[in-house]
């Protein structure tokens, strides 16, 4: 991940009363304007816990998504058709599908909101092209930024470069997942972005609960795909166990395993 398509968020909180569920649709949203459906900045609307989307009843979470990034314009178009950026965006759309499927299966689902999800952008087109039934996904989408939707003090930007360890999921927070559409890794890009926006940051407790596994390439990475981060958050929210959560989301290919796996 590296070039910036920002976000998936979560926070464990009930959707404000009176608001209609806003689904992803080719036209952009339900209702006459995003403001009518998007969470109000002062209402701390994001739900809870894990990169969320509100799928089903009782779930929470608020996911934010910002397509676009360093190697493309704000619309997220980037390189030409079939180029590297298009391929990476397709992978991102696939990750969104996996994340959504995991949320549908979760005992405690989250509310997802894709932010800066602009009609006609590359990620918009890929989500509808690759994901059957995307227009009926039970998640919110908006062309607006999460910075305009949620109180800054409620946002926690998840980045592997943060010095703060995520110890628990706070129902009053919105957890933003830094997703990028680039194969090359830009060191500390998501951390710098969060710092520029004066946001709180946190990282998954991979180093605290896992150990580096011996492998031929001596490869160890804490950078996960957005669906993998969601698997960690969702499993933790259900089990309250970080070892179980990390086992669910961190593949052995990342070079980390639980201590009992090396005994």
C-alpha positions in Angstrom: 0.0 0.0 0.0 1.5 3.3 -0.9 0.2 6.2 -2.8 -2.8 7.0 -0.9 -6.3 5.8 -1.1 -7.1 6.5 2.4 -9.1 4.9 4.7 -11.5 2.5 6.3 -12.7 3.5 9.6 -14.6 2.2 12.4 -16.0 3.2 15.7 -18.5 1.4 17.8 -21.5 3.6 18.0 -25.1 3.5 16.9 -26.2 5.2 13.7 -28.0 8.5 14.5 -31.7 8.2 14.7 -33.6 9.4 11.7 -30.8 8.8 9.2 -31.5 6.5 6.3 -29.1 3.8 5.4 -27.0 5.1 2.6 -26.0 2.5 0.1 -23.4 2.7 -2.7 -25.3 3.4 -5.9 -24.2 4.4 -9.4 -25.8 7.8 -8.8 -23.7 8.3 -5.7 -26.1 7.9 -2.8 -29.7 7.7 -1.6 -31.3 11.1 -0.9 -30.8 14.4 -2.6 -27.3 15.1 -1.3 -24.5 13.4 0.7 -25.0 15.8 3.6 -28.5 14.4 4.2 -27.1 10.9 4.7 -23.5 11.4 5.8 -22.7 11.6 9.5 -22.8 15.1 10.8 -19.5 16.5 12.0 -20.7 17.2 15.5 -22.6 14.0 15.9 -19.8 11.5 16.3 -21.7 9.2 14.0 -19.2 6.7 13.1 -19.8 3.5 14.6 -17.6 1.4 16.1 -15.1 -0.8 16.1 -13.2 -1.8 13.3 -13.3 -0.4 10.0 -16.7 -0.5 9.9 -19.8 -0.4 8.1 -23.1 -1.0 9.4 -24.1 -4.2 8.0 -27.2 -5.6 9.6 -28.6 -4.6 12.9 -26.6 -3.8 15.9 -23.3 -3.4 14.1 -21.1 -0.5 14.0 -18.0 0.9 12.7 -17.3 3.6 10.4 -15.1 3.1 7.5 -13.7 5.9 5.5 -12.1 5.6 2.1 -10.3 8.2 0.1 -9.5 7.1 -3.4 -6.8 9.0 -5.2 -3.3 9.7 -4.1 0.3 10.6 -4.9 0.5 9.2 -8.3 -2.9 10.4 -9.6 -5.2 13.3 -9.5 -7.9 13.8 -6.8 -10.4 11.9 -8.8 -8.3 8.8 -8.4 -7.8 8.2 -12.2 -4.1 8.0 -12.1 -2.3 6.0 -14.8 -4.0 5.0 -18.0 -6.2 1.9 -18.5 -4.5 -1.4 -17.8 -1.5 0.3 -16.3 0.1 -0.5 -12.9 -2.2 1.9 -11.1 -5.3 0.4 -12.6 -4.2 -3.1 -11.6 -3.5 -1.9 -8.0 -6.9 -0.2 -7.9 -8.5 -3.5 -9.0 -6.8 -5.2 -6.1 -8.1 -2.5 -3.8 -11.6 -3.0 -5.1 -11.2 -6.8 -4.4 -10.1 -6.0 -0.8 -13.2 -4.0 -0.3 -15.3 -6.9 -1.4 -13.5 -9.3 1.0 -13.8 -6.8 3.8 -17.5 -6.3 3.1 -18.1 -10.1 3.0 -16.3 -10.5 6.4 -18.4 -7.8 7.9 -21.6 -9.6 6.7 -20.5 -12.8 8.4 -19.4 -11.1 11.6 -21.4 -11.6 14.8 -20.8 -7.9 15.6 -20.8 -6.2 12.2 -19.5 -2.7 11.7 -20.7 0.3 9.7 -18.6 1.1 6.7 -18.3 4.4 5.0 -16.2 4.9 1.9 -15.2 8.6 1.9 -14.0 10.7 -1.1 -15.6 8.0 -3.2 -16.1 10.1 -6.3 -18.4 9.1 -9.1 -16.3 8.3 -12.2 -13.1 7.8 -10.4 -11.0 4.7 -11.0 -11.8 3.1 -7.7 -15.5 3.9 -8.2 -15.6 2.2 -11.6 -13.6 -0.8 -10.4 -15.9 -1.4 -7.4 -18.9 -1.6 -9.7 -17.1 -3.6 -12.3 -15.5 -6.2 -10.1 -18.0 -6.5 -7.2 -21.4 -8.0 -8.1 -24.2 -6.3 -6.3 -22.0 -3.4 -5.2 -24.9 -1.0 -5.6 -26.8 -3.0 -2.9 -23.9 -3.1 -0.4 -25.1 -2.0 3.1 -22.5 0.7 3.5 -22.3 4.4 3.2 -20.4 6.2 0.4 -19.7 9.8 0.1 -17.5 12.1 -2.0 -16.6 14.0 1.2 -13.6 13.6 3.4 -13.7 11.9 6.7 -12.2 15.1 8.1 -15.5 16.9 7.3 -17.7 14.1 8.6 -16.3 13.3 12.0 -14.9 15.3 14.9 -11.1 15.3 14.7 -10.8 14.1 18.3 -12.9 11.1 17.5 -10.7 9.9 14.6 -7.9 7.3 15.1 -5.8 6.8 12.0 -4.4 3.3 11.9 -0.8 3.1 10.5 2.0 0.6 11.0 4.4 3.4 11.6 2.6 4.8 14.7 4.4 4.8 18.1 1.0 4.2 19.8 -0.2 0.6 20.2 -3.9 -0.1 19.8 -4.8 -1.7 23.0 -8.6 -1.8 22.8 -11.5 -0.7 20.5 -13.2 2.4 21.9 -16.8 2.6 20.9 -16.6 6.4 20.7 -13.9 6.5 18.1 -13.7 6.2 14.3 -10.8 4.1 13.1 -9.4 5.1 9.8 -7.5 2.5 7.8 -4.8 4.0 5.6 -5.2 2.2 2.2 -2.9 3.0 -0.7 -3.0 2.2 -4.4 0.6 1.6 -5.1 2.8 -1.5 -5.0 5.9 0.5 -3.8 6.0 1.2 -0.1 6.4 4.8 0.8 7.8 4.7 4.3 5.7 6.4 6.9 3.4 8.0 4.2 0.2 7.2 6.2 1.8 8.4 9.5 2.9 11.7 7.9 -0.6 12.2 6.4 -2.2 11.7 9.8 0.2 14.0 11.5 -0.4 16.7 8.9 -4.1 16.3 9.7 -3.5 16.5 13.4 -5.1 13.1 14.0 -4.4 10.5 16.7 -2.6 7.4 15.3 -2.3 3.8 16.4 -0.8 0.5 15.1 -1.9 -3.0 15.5 -0.1 -4.8 18.4 1.8 -7.2 16.0 5.2 -6.7 17.7 3.6 -7.2 21.2 1.9 -10.5 20.5 3.8 -12.0 17.5 7.4 -12.9 16.8 9.5 -12.8 13.6 9.5 -16.2 11.8 12.6 -17.4 10.1 12.3 -17.3 6.3 14.6 -17.5 3.4 14.1 -13.9 2.4 14.3 -12.6 6.0 11.1 -10.7 5.2 9.0 -9.2 7.9 6.2 -6.7 7.3 3.5 -5.1 9.4 1.8 -3.5 6.4 -1.5 -5.3 5.8 -4.2 -5.1 3.1 -7.4 -3.3 4.3 -9.4 -6.5 4.5 -6.6 -8.1 6.7 -6.7 -5.1 9.1 -10.5 -5.5 9.2 -10.2 -9.2 10.0 -8.0 -8.3 13.0 -10.3 -5.6 14.3 -13.4 -7.6 13.7 -12.1 -10.7 15.4 -10.8 -8.7 18.4 -14.1 -7.0 18.8 -15.8 -10.4 19.0 -13.2 -12.3 21.0 -11.4 -9.6 23.0 -8.3 -11.6 22.2 -5.4 -10.0 20.3 -3.7 -13.4 19.7 -6.8 -14.7 18.1 -7.4 -11.5 16.1 -3.8 -11.3 14.8 -3.9 -15.0 13.8 -7.0 -14.3 11.8 -5.6 -11.3 9.9 -1.8 -11.6 9.7 -0.8 -14.2 7.2 2.4 -16.2 7.6 3.6 -14.5 4.4 4.1 -11.3 6.4 6.9 -13.1 8.4 5.2 -12.9 11.8 3.7 -15.8 13.8 2.3 -16.3 17.3 5.0 -17.6 19.8 3.4 -21.0 20.1 3.7 -21.5 16.4 7.5 -21.7 16.6 7.7 -24.1 19.5 
